Amino acid sequence: MEVVAFLAPIAFVFALAALGQVGSLKKEVEQLKADVKELKE
């Protein structure tokens, strides 16, 4: 059980990093959508 307690903070850090990546990816997708829309016009 100590192992789980030891790994919890590491998992939390990885989860925060993943959320940051998702936010960044979402911004990039929105930018690409805007670029495609601009090219179609």
Secondary structure, 3 states (H helix, E strand, C coil): CHHHHHHHHHHHHHHHHHHHHHHHHHHHHHHHHHHHHHHHC
